[in-house]
Amino acid sequence: MKTVDQLDLHGKRVFVRVDFNTPLAEGPDGTLVVTDDTRVREALPTLRYVVEHGGRLVVASHLGRPKGKRNPKLSVAPPVRRLAELLGQPVPLLDGITGPEVEARVNALEPGEALAIENVRFDPGEEKNDPTFASALARLADVYVNDAFGAAHRSHASTAGMVPLVKERAAGFLMKKELDYLGRVLAEPQRPFVAVLGGAKVSDKIGVLERLVQIVDALIVGGAMAYTFLKAEGVRVGASLVEDGHLDQARRFLDTARQRGITFLLPEDHVIVQAVDQPAGARATEGAEIPDGWIGVDIGPKTRERFAREIRRGKTVMWNGPMGIFETDAYARGTQAVADAVAEATKSGGTTIVGGGDSVAAARKAGVIPHITHVSTGGGASLEYLEGKVLPGVAALEG
């Protein structure tokens, strides 16, 4: 796989697929603005390289799930405006995606100039990987660059279908960085290798659990998915979220961990409530049992200390998923403790990787982003890569 700096870009139309699927909110004047520009900033090195080396830059992204229809609230205008500010030059947004008018505007670009096309998911052909739409996108490019790791697990027209129709193709710097870090974790992690998984469902992370239980030294499970494991062990979990259909699978994971001699940590106490919207009634349990009618919303103080101690030992630490409903401050202490411990592992010379939208948001809320080795921009993509799945957006670049 080539990277963008291995190509001669001068005077060529360089189509860069980025991931500007950013969170938006209404600004003071009522227009939508980007509330977290991380993904725009992460794409900057590639986009800046293209314009500085005389490429005629065409920026393409999706935003949200418009389901093949135009939706003004899902226009890529807000992240494109932010890009123009960061890039320090105009990046006009075309109203269209493909067609004669768009082609004319792209062909009129001078070396070093840039423009963006509208949300590629406004066209139903994008998610269907429609050959006609892919061919229309390819007519905008002499060079194709994929820097959208967050969308690399999608076999869509702009991530896969158009790629073989363009003469030259390469990975952007962000794509390369993501693959390097995640590849190193799988191939040659420094040990101890500690993986921390949270979030709501075991079913969302079965594949990555199966892979990690074979390669890690310690596996820590928190968040709502922990209650399925605890119930599988015969622990009462009250009214907490449990996936009863995955209890046998949870038992198998635990058996595999024991057979391999790895450390498998589950919560030994919890923060519980009778109603999630009533944080004032929260209390900590004495042990792992949760009374009937109560809901686990965070790991408890003993678990926070135990998890943090294990994480700090790690020379490679991968964290995906919060420990509780971290958006509510009363339920955020467990996630904060994990975030702090991951940052301490970094400061002690470890390699730390945080992936997944909720984990990154939690790390940002905890103030530890500067102390993480690598913050992955791809939640689903990073999990599928760690599972060992082929990512269509990556495979297309290698073809």
VMD Tcl script that draws the C-alpha trace (Angstrom):
set ca {
  {0.00 0.00 0.00}
  {1.40 3.38 -1.01}
  {1.02 6.51 1.09}
  {0.20 9.92 -0.31}
  {3.77 11.19 0.00}
  {4.95 8.52 -2.46}
  {2.96 10.02 -5.35}
  {3.56 12.95 -7.66}
  {0.49 15.12 -7.05}
  {1.31 18.34 -8.90}
  {-1.50 19.39 -11.21}
  {-3.50 16.21 -10.55}
  {-7.05 16.05 -9.25}
  {-6.59 14.41 -5.85}
  {-9.81 12.97 -4.40}
  {-9.37 12.56 -0.64}
  {-12.00 10.57 1.24}
  {-11.99 11.89 4.80}
  {-14.17 11.17 7.81}
  {-15.83 14.45 8.77}
  {-18.65 12.70 10.61}
  {-18.41 15.27 13.39}
  {-20.84 16.22 16.18}
  {-22.83 19.39 15.43}
  {-24.81 21.93 17.45}
  {-26.53 25.23 16.77}
  {-24.27 28.25 17.13}
  {-25.31 31.66 18.50}
  {-26.62 32.73 15.08}
  {-28.59 29.51 14.57}
  {-26.18 27.93 12.07}
  {-24.82 24.48 12.75}
  {-21.22 24.35 13.99}
  {-18.77 21.56 14.77}
  {-18.54 20.93 18.52}
  {-15.54 18.59 18.31}
  {-13.14 19.15 15.41}
  {-10.83 16.21 16.20}
  {-11.57 14.41 12.94}
  {-11.01 17.56 10.89}
  {-7.69 18.21 12.62}
  {-6.59 14.59 12.18}
  {-7.11 14.86 8.42}
  {-5.16 18.12 8.16}
  {-1.67 16.64 7.55}
  {-2.88 14.78 4.46}
  {-4.97 17.65 3.09}
  {-2.22 20.18 3.71}
  {0.31 17.91 2.01}
  {-1.88 17.70 -1.11}
  {-2.28 21.46 -1.53}
  {1.34 22.21 -0.64}
  {2.48 19.78 -3.34}
  {0.32 21.27 -6.06}
  {-2.55 18.82 -5.97}
  {-6.01 19.99 -7.02}
  {-7.82 18.87 -3.89}
  {-11.31 17.36 -3.85}
  {-12.55 16.63 -0.32}
  {-15.30 14.05 0.18}
  {-17.00 12.78 3.33}
  {-20.23 11.47 4.76}
  {-21.99 12.91 7.80}
  {-24.70 11.07 9.72}
  {-27.27 8.76 8.16}
  {-29.32 10.70 5.58}
  {-30.40 7.39 3.96}
  {-29.77 8.50 0.39}
  {-31.74 11.74 0.64}
  {-30.72 15.37 0.94}
  {-30.99 16.64 4.50}
  {-29.77 20.20 5.14}
  {-29.08 19.32 8.78}
  {-26.56 16.72 7.60}
  {-24.70 18.89 5.10}
  {-20.93 18.69 5.42}
  {-20.85 22.52 5.39}
  {-19.93 22.90 9.12}
  {-16.83 20.65 9.04}
  {-15.82 22.06 5.65}
  {-16.00 25.61 7.09}
  {-13.80 24.45 9.97}
  {-11.39 22.86 7.50}
  {-11.05 26.14 5.60}
  {-10.20 27.92 8.88}
  {-7.57 25.35 9.83}
  {-6.15 25.05 6.32}
  {-5.95 28.81 5.98}
  {-7.47 28.93 2.50}
  {-10.91 28.82 0.85}
  {-12.56 25.42 0.52}
  {-15.83 26.10 -1.33}
  {-18.54 23.47 -0.85}
  {-20.30 22.41 -4.02}
  {-24.03 21.84 -3.86}
  {-23.70 18.57 -5.76}
  {-21.71 15.36 -5.47}
  {-21.28 14.18 -9.07}
  {-22.35 15.27 -12.55}
  {-21.22 17.68 -15.29}
  {-21.34 20.83 -13.15}
  {-19.30 19.25 -10.37}
  {-16.82 17.86 -12.90}
  {-16.45 21.31 -14.47}
  {-15.72 22.92 -11.10}
  {-13.18 20.22 -10.22}
  {-11.48 20.50 -13.60}
  {-11.20 24.28 -13.17}
  {-9.18 23.99 -9.96}
  {-5.65 25.35 -10.08}
  {-2.74 23.49 -8.42}
  {-2.93 24.04 -4.66}
  {-6.64 24.94 -4.72}
  {-9.33 22.93 -2.94}
  {-13.06 22.33 -2.92}
  {-15.44 19.89 -1.22}
  {-18.40 17.96 -2.55}
  {-21.60 17.45 -0.54}
  {-22.30 14.56 1.82}
  {-21.72 11.46 -0.31}
  {-24.53 9.66 1.55}
  {-27.04 12.11 0.06}
  {-26.85 9.82 -2.96}
  {-28.44 6.37 -2.46}
  {-25.63 4.88 -4.56}
  {-23.04 5.51 -1.86}
  {-24.10 2.95 0.73}
  {-25.22 0.51 -1.97}
  {-21.76 0.74 -3.58}
  {-23.58 1.33 -6.83}
  {-21.24 0.98 -9.85}
  {-22.79 3.94 -11.67}
  {-22.29 6.26 -8.69}
  {-18.78 4.89 -8.11}
  {-17.93 5.58 -11.75}
  {-19.27 9.14 -11.46}
  {-17.09 9.75 -8.38}
  {-14.06 8.32 -10.17}
  {-14.48 10.90 -12.95}
  {-13.48 13.55 -10.38}
  {-10.08 12.01 -9.71}
  {-6.65 11.35 -11.13}
  {-5.47 10.20 -7.70}
  {-7.54 8.58 -4.94}
  {-6.46 8.95 -1.29}
  {-8.32 7.33 1.60}
  {-7.77 9.02 4.94}
  {-11.10 7.94 6.44}
  {-10.14 5.09 8.75}
  {-13.44 5.53 10.58}
  {-15.27 4.47 7.40}
  {-12.76 1.87 6.19}
  {-14.97 -1.02 7.35}
  {-17.71 0.12 4.94}
  {-17.85 -1.26 1.41}
  {-19.32 1.92 -0.06}
  {-18.84 3.67 -3.38}
  {-16.44 6.32 -2.04}
  {-14.42 3.90 0.11}
  {-14.24 0.86 -2.16}
  {-16.23 0.97 -5.41}
  {-14.51 3.93 -7.05}
  {-10.96 2.99 -6.05}
  {-10.04 0.54 -8.84}
  {-11.44 3.02 -11.38}
  {-8.82 5.64 -10.48}
  {-5.33 5.34 -11.94}
  {-3.38 5.99 -8.72}
  {-4.36 5.30 -5.13}
  {-2.78 5.72 -1.71}
  {-3.45 5.87 2.01}
  {-3.44 9.20 3.78}
  {-1.26 9.87 6.80}
  {-4.08 9.28 9.30}
  {-5.02 5.95 7.71}
  {-1.37 4.88 7.83}
  {-1.02 5.93 11.47}
  {-4.15 4.03 12.51}
  {-3.04 0.84 10.75}
  {0.49 1.13 12.16}
  {-0.65 1.45 15.78}
  {-3.35 -1.21 15.62}
  {-1.13 -3.54 13.60}
  {1.63 -3.21 16.20}
  {-0.82 -4.07 18.97}
  {-1.72 -7.30 17.21}
  {1.72 -8.26 15.96}
  {4.19 -7.29 18.66}
  {2.67 -5.69 21.77}
  {4.92 -4.75 24.64}
  {3.91 -6.79 27.65}
  {1.99 -6.83 29.87}
  {-0.75 -6.17 27.31}
  {-3.90 -4.96 29.06}
  {-7.20 -4.56 27.22}
  {-10.10 -2.63 28.78}
  {-13.55 -3.11 27.27}
  {-16.75 -1.37 28.30}
  {-19.96 -0.20 26.74}
  {-23.43 -1.66 26.68}
  {-23.39 -5.03 24.94}
  {-21.29 -8.17 24.79}
  {-22.85 -8.86 21.37}
  {-21.18 -5.74 19.93}
  {-17.73 -7.01 20.91}
  {-17.86 -10.79 20.55}
  {-15.32 -10.84 17.70}
  {-12.81 -8.61 19.45}
  {-13.25 -10.52 22.72}
  {-12.47 -13.79 20.92}
  {-9.30 -12.27 19.48}
  {-8.14 -10.45 22.60}
  {-8.58 -13.39 24.94}
  {-5.94 -15.16 22.82}
  {-3.31 -12.40 22.90}
  {-3.65 -10.23 26.03}
  {-2.16 -10.70 29.49}
  {-5.10 -9.02 31.22}
  {-8.66 -8.37 30.08}
  {-10.78 -5.90 32.04}
  {-14.52 -5.73 31.40}
  {-16.73 -2.96 32.77}
  {-19.79 -1.04 31.65}
  {-23.14 -2.70 31.12}
  {-21.54 -5.62 29.27}
  {-20.01 -6.73 32.58}
  {-23.43 -7.66 33.96}
  {-23.81 -10.40 31.35}
  {-20.49 -11.89 32.50}
  {-21.42 -11.56 36.16}
  {-24.78 -13.25 35.62}
  {-22.99 -16.01 33.72}
  {-20.91 -16.54 36.87}
  {-24.06 -16.83 38.97}
  {-23.88 -13.32 40.45}
  {-27.18 -11.47 41.07}
  {-27.26 -8.28 38.97}
  {-30.71 -6.88 39.85}
  {-32.39 -5.00 37.01}
  {-29.13 -4.24 35.20}
  {-28.83 -4.69 31.44}
  {-28.09 -8.33 30.60}
  {-27.98 -10.15 27.26}
  {-29.39 -13.51 28.32}
  {-28.78 -14.95 24.87}
  {-25.02 -14.53 25.36}
  {-24.58 -16.08 28.81}
  {-23.10 -19.31 27.43}
  {-20.70 -17.34 25.28}
  {-19.64 -15.29 28.31}
  {-18.92 -18.51 30.22}
  {-16.79 -19.76 27.33}
  {-14.75 -16.52 27.32}
  {-14.17 -16.86 31.05}
  {-13.16 -20.52 30.68}
  {-10.72 -19.64 27.88}
  {-9.19 -16.88 30.01}
  {-8.70 -19.30 32.91}
  {-7.20 -21.96 30.64}
  {-4.74 -19.43 29.22}
  {-3.90 -18.10 32.66}
  {-4.73 -14.49 31.81}
  {-6.11 -12.03 34.31}
  {-9.83 -11.46 33.64}
  {-11.24 -8.70 35.83}
  {-14.94 -8.02 36.36}
  {-16.48 -5.44 38.72}
  {-16.42 -6.44 42.38}
  {-18.68 -3.58 43.47}
  {-20.98 -1.13 41.70}
  {-22.71 2.24 41.76}
  {-26.43 1.44 41.62}
  {-29.70 3.34 41.30}
  {-33.38 2.47 41.22}
  {-33.97 4.88 38.31}
  {-31.27 6.06 35.90}
  {-32.72 9.57 35.80}
  {-32.44 9.93 39.61}
  {-28.69 10.16 40.31}
  {-29.31 11.60 43.77}
  {-30.40 8.12 44.85}
  {-27.15 6.45 43.75}
  {-25.21 4.31 46.22}
  {-22.35 1.85 46.16}
  {-22.75 -1.87 46.81}
  {-20.59 -3.73 49.32}
  {-19.76 -6.50 46.87}
  {-20.53 -7.81 43.39}
  {-24.21 -8.61 44.10}
  {-26.86 -6.06 43.02}
  {-30.21 -6.15 44.85}
  {-33.43 -6.83 42.98}
  {-34.92 -3.70 41.43}
  {-31.59 -1.84 41.36}
  {-29.58 -0.99 38.22}
  {-25.80 -0.89 37.87}
  {-24.70 2.41 36.33}
  {-20.95 2.50 37.09}
  {-18.16 0.48 38.69}
  {-17.75 0.97 42.43}
  {-14.79 2.35 44.44}
  {-13.06 -1.02 45.07}
  {-13.33 -1.90 41.38}
  {-11.99 1.51 40.34}
  {-8.91 0.92 42.43}
  {-8.41 -2.67 41.23}
  {-8.90 -1.80 37.55}
  {-6.58 1.21 37.79}
  {-3.84 -0.85 39.44}
  {-3.93 -3.42 36.63}
  {-4.00 -0.75 33.89}
  {-0.99 1.07 35.34}
  {1.00 -2.18 35.02}
  {0.40 -2.29 31.28}
  {3.13 -1.61 28.75}
  {0.48 -1.82 26.02}
  {-3.03 -0.68 26.97}
  {-6.04 -0.68 24.66}
  {-9.27 0.90 25.93}
  {-12.62 0.73 24.14}
  {-15.84 1.58 25.96}
  {-16.81 3.51 29.12}
  {-17.33 1.93 32.54}
  {-20.78 3.38 33.06}
  {-23.19 6.11 32.01}
  {-20.33 8.61 32.01}
  {-22.40 11.41 30.49}
  {-24.01 11.79 33.94}
  {-21.39 13.11 36.38}
  {-22.67 10.96 39.25}
  {-22.00 7.86 37.14}
  {-18.68 8.96 35.63}
  {-16.15 8.18 38.36}
  {-15.33 4.72 37.07}
  {-14.65 5.97 33.56}
  {-12.59 8.84 35.00}
  {-10.52 6.37 37.04}
  {-9.83 4.25 33.96}
  {-8.94 7.33 31.91}
  {-6.51 8.53 34.61}
  {-4.90 5.09 34.84}
  {-4.46 4.88 31.06}
  {-2.79 8.31 31.11}
  {-0.48 7.16 33.93}
  {0.47 4.06 31.92}
  {1.49 6.38 29.07}
  {3.57 8.56 31.39}
  {5.33 5.40 32.63}
  {6.47 4.59 29.09}
  {3.59 2.43 27.92}
  {1.82 2.55 24.54}
  {-1.85 3.41 25.02}
  {-4.62 3.33 22.43}
  {-8.13 4.64 22.95}
  {-10.78 3.83 20.35}
  {-14.50 4.24 19.91}
  {-16.58 7.41 19.98}
  {-17.74 7.03 23.59}
  {-14.25 6.20 24.85}
  {-12.72 9.19 23.09}
  {-15.49 11.45 24.42}
  {-14.89 10.05 27.90}
  {-11.13 10.57 27.63}
  {-11.72 14.12 26.47}
  {-14.13 14.78 29.35}
  {-11.53 13.34 31.71}
  {-8.88 15.69 30.29}
  {-6.37 12.95 29.42}
  {-6.26 13.15 25.61}
  {-2.76 14.76 25.63}
  {-1.53 11.75 27.63}
  {-2.77 9.01 25.26}
  {-0.32 7.59 22.72}
  {-2.91 7.14 20.00}
  {-6.55 8.20 19.88}
  {-8.26 6.18 17.16}
  {-10.79 7.97 14.97}
  {-12.53 4.70 14.10}
  {-14.73 2.89 16.59}
  {-16.30 0.17 14.46}
  {-13.33 0.07 12.10}
  {-10.79 -0.39 14.90}
  {-12.85 -3.19 16.46}
  {-13.20 -5.01 13.14}
  {-9.47 -4.61 12.45}
  {-8.65 -6.01 15.90}
  {-10.99 -8.94 15.18}
  {-8.87 -9.71 12.14}
  {-11.53 -8.79 9.60}
  {-10.60 -7.41 6.19}
  {-11.53 -3.72 5.98}
  {-12.88 -3.00 2.46}
  {-11.44 0.53 2.44}
  {-7.98 -0.84 3.21}
  {-8.21 -3.82 0.86}
  {-9.15 -1.48 -2.01}
  {-5.91 0.47 -1.53}
  {-3.89 -2.73 -1.61}
  {-5.54 -4.01 -4.80}
}
mol new
graphics top color blue
foreach p $ca { graphics top sphere $p radius 0.5 }
foreach p [lrange $ca 0 end-1] q [lrange $ca 1 end] { graphics top cylinder $p $q radius 0.2 }
display resetview
